[in-house]
Amino acid sequence: MVVGYVVNQYDLTIRDVFNVESYTIEGDIDYEGKSTVYVARKPIIDEKDFIMLKNNGESFFVGTCESVDNVDGEELHTIHVLEKENIFDQKIIIDADNEALKSSTGVEDFIKACIVDNFINSDDALLNLTYLEVNTITHTPVLAKVSTDRGIFNLKTYIANVMQNYGVFCEFDFETTPGKLIINIRKKAQNVLKIDALSTDVDNYVENYQVDVLAKFTVLWKQPDTTDDETGVVTKVGETRVLNYYLKNDRSVTTDKNDPDRAKGANDIEFIETDDMNEVIELVSNAFKSNSYKHSIELNVYDKSVIYPRDELYVGHECSIKTKARGVKDTIITRVAYSNDSGYISLKFGNLAVKLIEKLRKERA
C-alpha cells in the first residue's frame, strides 16, 4: 500500500498521513515536472508543504504541494505536486566572491554558497530554512560565467543547467537525520545506460526531429583592457577577435568554413570578455548543446524490467540508444513519467552529445 505524508515546509514535522488511491509522477530536466496524487479526503496541507510517498515503508517520491482541488461530485481530492527542487525557485543576487568559487574550487561549492547565503543564513531570519544542511561531495571547476539579468538569476534554473551541462546533481535526503533536509551536491559517477529500442522490454518508440538547428556560432571575443592601478586609466585596449564555429552532419564541430560535411541551419552570435580561452570553449560548447532539444526520442520501458533497472531510469542519466533505423545515439534522459497502474515507465531523451571541448582543445594544441 502507498502511504502519503505531508511534511511541514517550515520545520519538517509530519502534518498528516493519508492512504494514496492513485498517482502519476513526472520528472523533467528543467525541474518543471508536475505530478498528481489522488486521495479520498483532503489532507491537512498548505502550498509548498512537502509531499512524501512511501511504498511498504520505502520512500520513492518527494515533491512540493502546488494546490489541492476537488471537483463537485467527485469522491477523490487531487494534490498537484511540483518537483522538490522548486524550493530554490527564487531569484537571487549574484555574489562575486561566491562566483569565484565556481572556477577556483567547484560549481558545487558555488551552489552551496548560494543556498547558505540566501536560504539558510540570509538577513531575513523569518524566511530562513534552518533545517537545510548542504554538503559538497565533489568539486568540479567551471569557467563559464553565470547568465544573469543585471546581476540577478534564478537558482533553480541554474541548478537544472548545471545538471544538464556538467552532470552535477543536488541529492535530497529527508530521512537520515530527523529534522534535517540534507542536500548533497555531487558530480555523479555514471555508467552509460545502453538501451536497445528493439528489446522486448521497450515499447512505443518514437523519434522526433526538427531541422532548424544551430549550425554556425560566432563569438565576439574581447580581451580585458589593461588599466593603471592608481588612476584607473586604460593603458591598453584589449584585442577583439571574431571566432566562427560550424556544426557538421555527424554533430561534431569544426572551425573550417569550407568543410564539405557542414550542416545547414540557423546561426547565432554572442559577446564574451575574458582572458581565458577555456571560457570561450565552454560558451561555444553550451551553445551547440542546445541543439540536443531539436532531436528527441520517446519510449516506454517495462516497469519490472531486469535489463533496465528502475533506479537507473532517472532524469540526467547518460544513455546510448540503439535505434531502429538510425544507429546508436548518445543522449541523456530528459523526462521520466509513470503511474501506479500503467505497467510502463515513459522516458524522453534529448541532448545528443556534441564532443566539442575535446575537439577544440586538440585544435589549440
C-alpha positions, 0 to 999 in steps of 0.5 A: 500500500502507498502511504502519503505524508505531508511534511511541514515546509517550515520545520519538517514535522509530519502534518498528516498521513493519508492512504494514496488511491492513485498517482502519476509522477513526472520528472523533467530536466528543467525541474518543471515536472508536475505530478498528481496524487489522488486521495479520498479526503483532503489532507491537512496541507498548505502550498509548498508543504512537502509531499512524501510517498512511501511504498511498504515503508520505502520512500520513492517520491518527494515533491512540493504541494502546488494546490489541492482541488476537488471537483463537485461530485467527485469522491477523490481530492487531487494534490498537484505536486511540483518537483522538490527542487522548486524550493530554490525557485527564487531569484537571487543576487549574484555574489562575486566572491561566491562566483569565484568559487565556481572556477577556483574550487567547484560549481558545487561549492558555488551552489552551496554558497548560494543556498547558505547565503540566501536560504539558510543564513540570509538577513531575513531570519523569518524566511530562513530554512534552518533545517537545510544542511548542504554538503559538497561531495565533489568539486568540479571547476567551471569557467563559464560565467553565470547568465544573469539579468543585471546581476540577478538569476534564478537558482533553480534554473541554474541548478537544472543547467548545471545538471544538464551541462556538467552532470552535477546533481543536488541529492535530497535526503529527508530521512537520515537525520530527523529534522534535517533536509540534507542536500548533497551536491555531487558530480555523479559517477555514471555508467552509460545506460545502453538501451536497445529500442528493439528489446522486448522490454521497450515499447512505443518508440518514437523519434522526433526531429526538427531541422532548424538547428544551430549550425554556425556560432560566432563569438565576439571575443574581447580581451580585458583592457589593461588599466593603471592601478592608481588612476584607473586609466586604460593603458591598453585596449584589449584585442577583439577577435571574431571566432566562427564555429560550424556544426557538421552532419555527424554533430561534431564541430569544426572551425573550417568554413569550407568543410564539405560535411557542414550542416545547414541551419540557423546561426547565432552570435554572442559577446564574451570578455575574458582572458581565458580561452577555456571560457570561450570553449565552454560558451561555444560548447553550451551553445551547440548543446542546445541543439540536443532539444531539436532531436528527441526520442520517446519510449516506454520501458517495462516497469519490472524490467531486469535489463533496465533497472528502475533506479537507473531510469532517472532524469540526467542519466547518460544513455546510448540508444540503439535505434531502429533505423538510425544507429546508436545515439548518445543522449541523456534522459530528459523526462521520466513519467509513470503511474501506479497502474500503467505497467510502463515507465515513459522516458524522453531523451534529448541532448545528443552529445556534441564532443566539442571541448575535446575537439577544440582543445586538440585544435589549440594544441 
